[in-house]
Amino acid sequence: MTSETPASRAAARRPAPRRPLRPAVIAAAAATALGVALSACSSSGSSASSSTTTAAGASAAPSAKQLSAIKADIKAAEGVPAWKAGGPAFSASGLAGKKAFLLGTPTNQFAESFITGVTEGFKSVGMSVTAGGSANQVTSQEVQDIENAVHAHVSVIILLAIVPSSIATGLQAAKAAGIPVIETFIGNPALPAAGDKALGVYADATYPYSRTGQLAAEWEIAQTGGKVNSVVQQFAGQPPSDATAAGWNATLKQYCPSTCSSSYDNVTFGSQTVQQIQSGAQVAAQNPQVNAIFPVYDYQMAYMLPELAAASAGSRIDLLSENADLAQMQELKQGTSVKVDVGNPVEWDGWAAVDEALRAIKGLPAVSDEQLPVRMFDTDNIKSIDLTANPATWYGGASYQADYEKLWGVAAG
């Protein structure tokens, strides 16, 4: 997905945040200095945020009933996710021989897994797919690739976490040719925004980013009894980042509005990204009250761990995030400061994007929520995860491929 930067590619882990959007569309982010603590966890994206007072009658810390509900939710999220249909069944017959185009290059684990899922999904209905794009995100090259796909008379185009407006010229050509476009990972599940629809975007296949923030916050609340003093390191103005951070903050506000706090550390993509991440971790480590840092993408933790160790803060501060990339999952299993990494099955995401694509080709209504799952990986269930196996296996033996084929009316037998 993929807004790679030279700094992030140097990470020796997954290059770039797994699902960042193109830097050109990120709103002007606030300075990287840590924000003012928000006693009620305001969801403002700047470092100078006003706080919200505790609601009348709200308890200072979560009640025993609330803690029980939190622990039950965590337990459920630690389990193997089940497949759910995003929309009604339909017949995908008659599509054999048609072609699709996917704009996204296999530059990292995430992209490779997504492309695998998309390829398998189309293959199940007899379609083929070609992947293209620019590893360095050269817009002119990506626009040219789309125009080439239009000239090749593909039936549908899938964008791998690319903001449509950044390649508007190419999408206008696709729209003029009557070729529907599927965007992916543009924040929480919803139908495309009006601007994207105007460019011919039919649907957005994505998962609930805010749920990942919610689960991470619930875990920290359960561990501390509702006494969380946290720093959220985010890329303000980027829909996935905003949604993930909002999930964390809303959960603290819900369960511990006066005993939990959250401050913002806003970073930006570019040559200074790594330095900003490290600086934020240094500042947080120097604050003896901070007991949790929530970076919205787990690759950020790779740069935080050394800073926490240098400040002798590794045992005091928990690191929690989302993506479940291999390097960070290894840190979790080794018992470092990484305590939670909420993951999403990327090959499964690819099949969901195909579901939207097939509906578009058939002229059916788009699905607003593909019901894509997340799974909670934490200090309890990480022991049962084989990190040497394909990441797809970390989400259990869900037969989502067969489920999609049945949904599309192409299941064998």
HUURSUL-V859681 format. One record per residue. N is the residue number from 1. NEAR is the number of other C-alpha atoms within 10 Angstrom. Layout:
# HUURSUL-V859681
N;NEAR, N;NEAR
This chain:
# HUURSUL-V859681
1;26, 2;28, 3;22, 4;25, 5;19, 6;16, 7;16, 8;21, 9;15, 10;12, 11;15, 12;10, 13;16, 14;21, 15;21, 16;25, 17;23, 18;23, 19;23, 20;24, 21;25, 22;19, 23;19, 24;12, 25;15, 26;16, 27;13, 28;13, 29;18, 30;20, 31;15, 32;21, 33;16, 34;23, 35;20, 36;17, 37;21, 38;27, 39;22, 40;24, 41;29, 42;23, 43;23, 44;18, 45;21, 46;20, 47;20, 48;17, 49;17, 50;16, 51;16, 52;15, 53;13, 54;16, 55;12, 56;6, 57;6, 58;13, 59;14, 60;15, 61;20, 62;22, 63;14, 64;10, 65;8, 66;14, 67;19, 68;13, 69;13, 70;20, 71;16, 72;12, 73;14, 74;21, 75;13, 76;13, 77;18, 78;20, 79;15, 80;16, 81;19, 82;15, 83;16, 84;13, 85;17, 86;17, 87;17, 88;9, 89;14, 90;15, 91;15, 92;20, 93;12, 94;11, 95;16, 96;14, 97;11, 98;17, 99;19, 100;24, 101;24, 102;23, 103;23, 104;25, 105;19, 106;19, 107;18, 108;17, 109;16, 110;23, 111;22, 112;16, 113;21, 114;23, 115;25, 116;17, 117;23, 118;27, 119;22, 120;20, 121;26, 122;24, 123;14, 124;19, 125;21, 126;17, 127;18, 128;19, 129;22, 130;15, 131;19, 132;17, 133;22, 134;18, 135;15, 136;14, 137;17, 138;10, 139;16, 140;13, 141;16, 142;20, 143;21, 144;15, 145;20, 146;26, 147;18, 148;15, 149;25, 150;23, 151;12, 152;12, 153;17, 154;21, 155;24, 156;26, 157;26, 158;28, 159;24, 160;27, 161;26, 162;24, 163;21, 164;23, 165;15, 166;16, 167;18, 168;17, 169;17, 170;23, 171;26, 172;17, 173;19, 174;27, 175;16, 176;12, 177;14, 178;14, 179;23, 180;24, 181;28, 182;25, 183;25, 184;25, 185;24, 186;27, 187;23, 188;20, 189;22, 190;18, 191;17, 192;21, 193;13, 194;10, 195;11, 196;20, 197;15, 198;15, 199;22, 200;23, 201;26, 202;24, 203;29, 204;31, 205;35, 206;26, 207;27, 208;23, 209;28, 210;23, 211;23, 212;30, 213;28, 214;21, 215;29, 216;27, 217;29, 218;23, 219;21, 220;23, 221;23, 222;18, 223;13, 224;13, 225;17, 226;24, 227;21, 228;24, 229;23, 230;29, 231;25, 232;25, 233;26, 234;26, 235;29, 236;24, 237;19, 238;21, 239;20, 240;26, 241;25, 242;21, 243;24, 244;28, 245;31, 246;24, 247;22, 248;27, 249;28, 250;19, 251;22, 252;32, 253;23, 254;15, 255;23, 256;25, 257;28, 258;23, 259;20, 260;26, 261;24, 262;27, 263;29, 264;34, 265;31, 266;25, 267;23, 268;23, 269;24, 270;15, 271;12, 272;13, 273;18, 274;22, 275;13, 276;22, 277;24, 278;20, 279;19, 280;24, 281;26, 282;18, 283;17, 284;25, 285;25, 286;13, 287;10, 288;11, 289;13, 290;21, 291;22, 292;23, 293;29, 294;28, 295;28, 296;27, 297;25, 298;29, 299;26, 300;25, 301;25, 302;19, 303;18, 304;24, 305;19, 306;15, 307;22, 308;24, 309;14, 310;11, 311;14, 312;13, 313;21, 314;20, 315;11, 316;15, 317;22, 318;20, 319;28, 320;29, 321;31, 322;29, 323;25, 324;26, 325;22, 326;18, 327;17, 328;25, 329;23, 330;16, 331;16, 332;23, 333;21, 334;13, 335;11, 336;17, 337;23, 338;27, 339;25, 340;28, 341;27, 342;26, 343;22, 344;25, 345;25, 346;25, 347;24, 348;26, 349;25, 350;26, 351;26, 352;30, 353;27, 354;24, 355;26, 356;28, 357;28, 358;23, 359;21, 360;22, 361;15, 362;15, 363;10, 364;12, 365;13, 366;23, 367;23, 368;17, 369;20, 370;24, 371;20, 372;22, 373;22, 374;26, 375;26, 376;28, 377;27, 378;21, 379;16, 380;13, 381;13, 382;22, 383;13, 384;9, 385;16, 386;11, 387;16, 388;9, 389;9, 390;10, 391;22, 392;15, 393;14, 394;20, 395;21, 396;15, 397;11, 398;15, 399;11, 400;16, 401;19, 402;14, 403;15, 404;23, 405;20, 406;15, 407;19, 408;20, 409;15, 410;17, 411;14, 412;8, 413;3
